Amino acid sequence: MVVRIITIIAAVTATGFFTLAALWFIGFLKVRQAWAWLFEDWDRRF
């Protein structure tokens, strides 16, 4: 019983951590893309 609870907690924690990591990575890529577009516009302006 205790082993099953620990396994469930570990699985939920791992899933949550993986989801957070994926979201952070997607956010990082979007921010990088936004910065690239911003600097592209800036280069065209000046």
mmCIF file of the N, C-alpha and C atoms, coordinates in Angstrom:
data_MODEL
# 
_entry.id   MODEL 
# 
loop_
_atom_site.group_PDB 
_atom_site.id 
_atom_site.type_symbol 
_atom_site.label_atom_id 
_atom_site.label_alt_id 
_atom_site.label_comp_id 
_atom_site.label_asym_id 
_atom_site.label_entity_id 
_atom_site.label_seq_id 
_atom_site.pdbx_PDB_ins_code 
_atom_site.Cartn_x 
_atom_site.Cartn_y 
_atom_site.Cartn_z 
_atom_site.occupancy 
_atom_site.B_iso_or_equiv 
_atom_site.pdbx_formal_charge 
_atom_site.auth_seq_id 
_atom_site.auth_comp_id 
_atom_site.auth_asym_id 
_atom_site.auth_atom_id 
_atom_site.pdbx_PDB_model_num 
ATOM 1   N N  . MET A 1 1  ? 0.834  -1.203 0.000   1.00 0.00 ? 1  MET A N  1 
ATOM 2   C CA . MET A 1 1  ? 0.000  0.000  0.000   1.00 0.00 ? 1  MET A CA 1 
ATOM 3   C C  . MET A 1 1  ? 0.874  1.260  0.000   1.00 0.00 ? 1  MET A C  1 
ATOM 4   N N  . VAL A 1 2  ? 1.844  1.309  0.912   1.00 0.00 ? 2  VAL A N  1 
ATOM 5   C CA . VAL A 1 2  ? 2.725  2.477  1.009   1.00 0.00 ? 2  VAL A CA 1 
ATOM 6   C C  . VAL A 1 2  ? 3.540  2.627  -0.276  1.00 0.00 ? 2  VAL A C  1 
ATOM 7   N N  . VAL A 1 3  ? 4.016  1.490  -0.804  1.00 0.00 ? 3  VAL A N  1 
ATOM 8   C CA . VAL A 1 3  ? 4.820  1.512  -2.033  1.00 0.00 ? 3  VAL A CA 1 
ATOM 9   C C  . VAL A 1 3  ? 4.001  2.088  -3.186  1.00 0.00 ? 3  VAL A C  1 
ATOM 10  N N  . ARG A 1 4  ? 2.720  1.698  -3.260  1.00 0.00 ? 4  ARG A N  1 
ATOM 11  C CA . ARG A 1 4  ? 1.840  2.183  -4.320  1.00 0.00 ? 4  ARG A CA 1 
ATOM 12  C C  . ARG A 1 4  ? 1.656  3.699  -4.212  1.00 0.00 ? 4  ARG A C  1 
ATOM 13  N N  . ILE A 1 5  ? 1.450  4.205  -2.998  1.00 0.00 ? 5  ILE A N  1 
ATOM 14  C CA . ILE A 1 5  ? 1.282  5.649  -2.774  1.00 0.00 ? 5  ILE A CA 1 
ATOM 15  C C  . ILE A 1 5  ? 2.548  6.396  -3.199  1.00 0.00 ? 5  ILE A C  1 
ATOM 16  N N  . ILE A 1 6  ? 3.717  5.877  -2.807  1.00 0.00 ? 6  ILE A N  1 
ATOM 17  C CA . ILE A 1 6  ? 4.998  6.504  -3.168  1.00 0.00 ? 6  ILE A CA 1 
ATOM 18  C C  . ILE A 1 6  ? 5.161  6.515  -4.689  1.00 0.00 ? 6  ILE A C  1 
ATOM 19  N N  . THR A 1 7  ? 4.799  5.399  -5.338  1.00 0.00 ? 7  THR A N  1 
ATOM 20  C CA . THR A 1 7  ? 4.906  5.303  -6.797  1.00 0.00 ? 7  THR A CA 1 
ATOM 21  C C  . THR A 1 7  ? 4.013  6.339  -7.470  1.00 0.00 ? 7  THR A C  1 
ATOM 22  N N  . ILE A 1 8  ? 2.767  6.481  -6.969  1.00 0.00 ? 8  ILE A N  1 
ATOM 23  C CA . ILE A 1 8  ? 1.822  7.456  -7.528  1.00 0.00 ? 8  ILE A CA 1 
ATOM 24  C C  . ILE A 1 8  ? 2.362  8.873  -7.354  1.00 0.00 ? 8  ILE A C  1 
ATOM 25  N N  . ILE A 1 9  ? 2.860  9.184  -6.147  1.00 0.00 ? 9  ILE A N  1 
ATOM 26  C CA . ILE A 1 9  ? 3.417  10.516 -5.874  1.00 0.00 ? 9  ILE A CA 1 
ATOM 27  C C  . ILE A 1 9  ? 4.603  10.788 -6.797  1.00 0.00 ? 9  ILE A C  1 
ATOM 28  N N  . ALA A 1 10 ? 5.481  9.801  -6.954  1.00 0.00 ? 10 ALA A N  1 
ATOM 29  C CA . ALA A 1 10 ? 6.655  9.956  -7.815  1.00 0.00 ? 10 ALA A CA 1 
ATOM 30  C C  . ALA A 1 10 ? 6.234  10.185 -9.267  1.00 0.00 ? 10 ALA A C  1 
ATOM 31  N N  . ALA A 1 11 ? 5.240  9.432  -9.731  1.00 0.00 ? 11 ALA A N  1 
ATOM 32  C CA . ALA A 1 11 ? 4.761  9.568  -11.110 1.00 0.00 ? 11 ALA A CA 1 
ATOM 33  C C  . ALA A 1 11 ? 4.154  10.950 -11.338 1.00 0.00 ? 11 ALA A C  1 
ATOM 34  N N  . VAL A 1 12 ? 3.325  11.409 -10.388 1.00 0.00 ? 12 VAL A N  1 
ATOM 35  C CA . VAL A 1 12 ? 2.690  12.727 -10.501 1.00 0.00 ? 12 VAL A CA 1 
ATOM 36  C C  . VAL A 1 12 ? 3.750  13.826 -10.490 1.00 0.00 ? 12 VAL A C  1 
ATOM 37  N N  . THR A 1 13 ? 4.737  13.701 -9.589  1.00 0.00 ? 13 THR A N  1 
ATOM 38  C CA . THR A 1 13 ? 5.807  14.697 -9.496  1.00 0.00 ? 13 THR A CA 1 
ATOM 39  C C  . THR A 1 13 ? 6.609  14.744 -10.795 1.00 0.00 ? 13 THR A C  1 
ATOM 40  N N  . ALA A 1 14 ? 6.954  13.565 -11.332 1.00 0.00 ? 14 ALA A N  1 
ATOM 41  C CA . ALA A 1 14 ? 7.723  13.496 -12.574 1.00 0.00 ? 14 ALA A CA 1 
ATOM 42  C C  . ALA A 1 14 ? 6.935  14.108 -13.732 1.00 0.00 ? 14 ALA A C  1 
ATOM 43  N N  . THR A 1 15 ? 5.640  13.799 -13.800 1.00 0.00 ? 15 THR A N  1 
ATOM 44  C CA . THR A 1 15 ? 4.784  14.338 -14.866 1.00 0.00 ? 15 THR A CA 1 
ATOM 45  C C  . THR A 1 15 ? 4.696  15.851 -14.757 1.00 0.00 ? 15 THR A C  1 
ATOM 46  N N  . GLY A 1 16 ? 4.495  16.348 -13.531 1.00 0.00 ? 16 GLY A N  1 
ATOM 47  C CA . GLY A 1 16 ? 4.421  17.792 -13.303 1.00 0.00 ? 16 GLY A CA 1 
ATOM 48  C C  . GLY A 1 16 ? 5.718  18.477 -13.672 1.00 0.00 ? 16 GLY A C  1 
ATOM 49  N N  . PHE A 1 17 ? 6.836  17.887 -13.288 1.00 0.00 ? 17 PHE A N  1 
ATOM 50  C CA . PHE A 1 17 ? 8.145  18.465 -13.588 1.00 0.00 ? 17 PHE A CA 1 
ATOM 51  C C  . PHE A 1 17 ? 8.390  18.496 -15.092 1.00 0.00 ? 17 PHE A C  1 
ATOM 52  N N  . PHE A 1 18 ? 8.042  17.393 -15.772 1.00 0.00 ? 18 PHE A N  1 
ATOM 53  C CA . PHE A 1 18 ? 8.223  17.310 -17.226 1.00 0.00 ? 18 PHE A CA 1 
ATOM 54  C C  . PHE A 1 18 ? 7.368  18.356 -17.937 1.00 0.00 ? 18 PHE A C  1 
ATOM 55  N N  . THR A 1 19 ? 6.108  18.533 -17.466 1.00 0.00 ? 19 THR A N  1 
ATOM 56  C CA . THR A 1 19 ? 5.204  19.522 -18.055 1.00 0.00 ? 19 THR A CA 1 
ATOM 57  C C  . THR A 1 19 ? 5.764  20.923 -17.876 1.00 0.00 ? 19 THR A C  1 
ATOM 58  N N  . LEU A 1 20 ? 6.261  21.225 -16.673 1.00 0.00 ? 20 LEU A N  1 
ATOM 59  C CA . LEU A 1 20 ? 6.853  22.540 -16.399 1.00 0.00 ? 20 LEU A CA 1 
ATOM 60  C C  . LEU A 1 20 ? 8.064  22.785 -17.294 1.00 0.00 ? 20 LEU A C  1 
ATOM 61  N N  . ALA A 1 21 ? 8.915  21.769 -17.427 1.00 0.00 ? 21 ALA A N  1 
ATOM 62  C CA . ALA A 1 21 ? 10.113 21.900 -18.255 1.00 0.00 ? 21 ALA A CA 1 
ATOM 63  C C  . ALA A 1 21 ? 9.726  22.155 -19.716 1.00 0.00 ? 21 ALA A C  1 
ATOM 64  N N  . ALA A 1 22 ? 8.723  21.432 -20.209 1.00 0.00 ? 22 ALA A N  1 
ATOM 65  C CA . ALA A 1 22 ? 8.266  21.606 -21.591 1.00 0.00 ? 22 ALA A CA 1 
ATOM 66  C C  . ALA A 1 22 ? 7.701  23.009 -21.796 1.00 0.00 ? 22 ALA A C  1 
ATOM 67  N N  . LEU A 1 23 ? 6.875  23.477 -20.848 1.00 0.00 ? 23 LEU A N  1 
ATOM 68  C CA . LEU A 1 23 ? 6.296  24.820 -20.941 1.00 0.00 ? 23 LEU A CA 1 
ATOM 69  C C  . LEU A 1 23 ? 7.388  25.880 -20.905 1.00 0.00 ? 23 LEU A C  1 
ATOM 70  N N  . TRP A 1 24 ? 8.381  25.704 -20.018 1.00 0.00 ? 24 TRP A N  1 
ATOM 71  C CA . TRP A 1 24 ? 9.482  26.673 -19.907 1.00 0.00 ? 24 TRP A CA 1 
ATOM 72  C C  . TRP A 1 24 ? 10.270 26.720 -21.210 1.00 0.00 ? 24 TRP A C  1 
ATOM 73  N N  . PHE A 1 25 ? 10.501 25.543 -21.806 1.00 0.00 ? 25 PHE A N  1 
ATOM 74  C CA . PHE A 1 25 ? 11.257 25.470 -23.060 1.00 0.00 ? 25 PHE A CA 1 
ATOM 75  C C  . PHE A 1 25 ? 10.502 26.157 -24.192 1.00 0.00 ? 25 PHE A C  1 
ATOM 76  N N  . ILE A 1 26 ? 9.180  25.903 -24.280 1.00 0.00 ? 26 ILE A N  1 
ATOM 77  C CA . ILE A 1 26 ? 8.348  26.538 -25.315 1.00 0.00 ? 26 ILE A CA 1 
ATOM 78  C C  . ILE A 1 26 ? 8.342  28.051 -25.115 1.00 0.00 ? 26 ILE A C  1 
ATOM 79  N N  . GLY A 1 27 ? 8.198  28.485 -23.859 1.00 0.00 ? 27 GLY A N  1 
ATOM 80  C CA . GLY A 1 27 ? 8.218  29.915 -23.551 1.00 0.00 ? 27 GLY A CA 1 
ATOM 81  C C  . GLY A 1 27 ? 9.545  30.545 -23.934 1.00 0.00 ? 27 GLY A C  1 
ATOM 82  N N  . PHE A 1 28 ? 10.638 29.850 -23.639 1.00 0.00 ? 28 PHE A N  1 
ATOM 83  C CA . PHE A 1 28 ? 11.978 30.351 -23.971 1.00 0.00 ? 28 PHE A CA 1 
ATOM 84  C C  . PHE A 1 28 ? 12.131 30.526 -25.482 1.00 0.00 ? 28 PHE A C  1 
ATOM 85  N N  . LEU A 1 29 ? 11.648 29.532 -26.256 1.00 0.00 ? 29 LEU A N  1 
ATOM 86  C CA . LEU A 1 29 ? 11.736 29.614 -27.717 1.00 0.00 ? 29 LEU A CA 1 
ATOM 87  C C  . LEU A 1 29 ? 10.918 30.785 -28.248 1.00 0.00 ? 29 LEU A C  1 
ATOM 88  N N  . LYS A 1 30 ? 9.700  30.979 -27.685 1.00 0.00 ? 30 LYS A N  1 
ATOM 89  C CA . LYS A 1 30 ? 8.841  32.076 -28.143 1.00 0.00 ? 30 LYS A CA 1 
ATOM 90  C C  . LYS A 1 30 ? 9.476  33.422 -27.826 1.00 0.00 ? 30 LYS A C  1 
ATOM 91  N N  . VAL A 1 31 ? 10.057 33.558 -26.645 1.00 0.00 ? 31 VAL A N  1 
ATOM 92  C CA . VAL A 1 31 ? 10.715 34.814 -26.263 1.00 0.00 ? 31 VAL A CA 1 
ATOM 93  C C  . VAL A 1 31 ? 11.889 35.088 -27.200 1.00 0.00 ? 31 VAL A C  1 
ATOM 94  N N  . ARG A 1 32 ? 12.665 34.032 -27.493 1.00 0.00 ? 32 ARG A N  1 
ATOM 95  C CA . ARG A 1 32 ? 13.815 34.184 -28.396 1.00 0.00 ? 32 ARG A CA 1 
ATOM 96  C C  . ARG A 1 32 ? 13.359 34.621 -29.786 1.00 0.00 ? 32 ARG A C  1 
ATOM 97  N N  . GLN A 1 33 ? 12.271 34.026 -30.265 1.00 0.00 ? 33 GLN A N  1 
ATOM 98  C CA . GLN A 1 33 ? 11.729 34.372 -31.578 1.00 0.00 ? 33 GLN A CA 1 
ATOM 99  C C  . GLN A 1 33 ? 11.245 35.824 -31.575 1.00 0.00 ? 33 GLN A C  1 
ATOM 100 N N  . ALA A 1 34 ? 10.567 36.234 -30.506 1.00 0.00 ? 34 ALA A N  1 
ATOM 101 C CA . ALA A 1 34 ? 10.077 37.609 -30.381 1.00 0.00 ? 34 ALA A CA 1 
ATOM 102 C C  . ALA A 1 34 ? 11.241 38.592 -30.388 1.00 0.00 ? 34 ALA A C  1 
ATOM 103 N N  . TRP A 1 35 ? 12.317 38.272 -29.657 1.00 0.00 ? 35 TRP A N  1 
ATOM 104 C CA . TRP A 1 35 ? 13.511 39.126 -29.632 1.00 0.00 ? 35 TRP A CA 1 
ATOM 105 C C  . TRP A 1 35 ? 14.113 39.232 -31.027 1.00 0.00 ? 35 TRP A C  1 
ATOM 106 N N  . ALA A 1 36 ? 14.163 38.096 -31.767 1.00 0.00 ? 36 ALA A N  1 
ATOM 107 C CA . ALA A 1 36 ? 14.731 38.090 -33.119 1.00 0.00 ? 36 ALA A CA 1 
ATOM 108 C C  . ALA A 1 36 ? 13.927 39.023 -34.028 1.00 0.00 ? 36 ALA A C  1 
ATOM 109 N N  . TRP A 1 37 ? 12.579 38.936 -33.939 1.00 0.00 ? 37 TRP A N  1 
ATOM 110 C CA . TRP A 1 37 ? 11.726 39.805 -34.744 1.00 0.00 ? 37 TRP A CA 1 
ATOM 111 C C  . TRP A 1 37 ? 11.933 41.261 -34.361 1.00 0.00 ? 37 TRP A C  1 
ATOM 112 N N  . LEU A 1 38 ? 12.032 41.527 -33.068 1.00 0.00 ? 38 LEU A N  1 
ATOM 113 C CA . LEU A 1 38 ? 12.202 42.895 -32.568 1.00 0.00 ? 38 LEU A CA 1 
ATOM 114 C C  . LEU A 1 38 ? 13.488 43.506 -33.117 1.00 0.00 ? 38 LEU A C  1 
ATOM 115 N N  . PHE A 1 39 ? 14.583 42.748 -33.041 1.00 0.00 ? 39 PHE A N  1 
ATOM 116 C CA . PHE A 1 39 ? 15.868 43.261 -33.514 1.00 0.00 ? 39 PHE A CA 1 
ATOM 117 C C  . PHE A 1 39 ? 15.891 43.391 -35.034 1.00 0.00 ? 39 PHE A C  1 
ATOM 118 N N  . GLU A 1 40 ? 15.150 42.513 -35.735 1.00 0.00 ? 40 GLU A N  1 
ATOM 119 C CA . GLU A 1 40 ? 15.053 42.603 -37.192 1.00 0.00 ? 40 GLU A CA 1 
ATOM 120 C C  . GLU A 1 40 ? 14.386 43.927 -37.566 1.00 0.00 ? 40 GLU A C  1 
ATOM 121 N N  . ASP A 1 41 ? 13.286 44.263 -36.880 1.00 0.00 ? 41 ASP A N  1 
ATOM 122 C CA . ASP A 1 41 ? 12.594 45.538 -37.112 1.00 0.00 ? 41 ASP A CA 1 
ATOM 123 C C  . ASP A 1 41 ? 13.515 46.703 -36.791 1.00 0.00 ? 41 ASP A C  1 
ATOM 124 N N  . TRP A 1 42 ? 14.234 46.587 -35.691 1.00 0.00 ? 42 TRP A N  1 
ATOM 125 C CA . TRP A 1 42 ? 15.135 47.650 -35.230 1.00 0.00 ? 42 TRP A CA 1 
ATOM 126 C C  . TRP A 1 42 ? 16.237 47.896 -36.259 1.00 0.00 ? 42 TRP A C  1 
ATOM 127 N N  . ASP A 1 43 ? 16.767 46.800 -36.820 1.00 0.00 ? 43 ASP A N  1 
ATOM 128 C CA . ASP A 1 43 ? 17.818 46.917 -37.846 1.00 0.00 ? 43 ASP A CA 1 
ATOM 129 C C  . ASP A 1 43 ? 17.272 47.602 -39.099 1.00 0.00 ? 43 ASP A C  1 
ATOM 130 N N  . ARG A 1 44 ? 16.036 47.324 -39.470 1.00 0.00 ? 44 ARG A N  1 
ATOM 131 C CA . ARG A 1 44 ? 15.429 47.930 -40.652 1.00 0.00 ? 44 ARG A CA 1 
ATOM 132 C C  . ARG A 1 44 ? 15.179 49.418 -40.429 1.00 0.00 ? 44 ARG A C  1 
ATOM 133 N N  . ARG A 1 45 ? 14.809 49.784 -39.216 1.00 0.00 ? 45 ARG A N  1 
ATOM 134 C CA . ARG A 1 45 ? 14.461 51.165 -38.911 1.00 0.00 ? 45 ARG A CA 1 
ATOM 135 C C  . ARG A 1 45 ? 15.686 52.078 -38.958 1.00 0.00 ? 45 ARG A C  1 
ATOM 136 N N  . PHE A 1 46 ? 16.832 51.577 -38.476 1.00 0.00 ? 46 PHE A N  1 
ATOM 137 C CA . PHE A 1 46 ? 18.022 52.438 -38.378 1.00 0.00 ? 46 PHE A CA 1 
ATOM 138 C C  . PHE A 1 46 ? 19.108 52.016 -39.369 1.00 0.00 ? 46 PHE A C  1 
# 
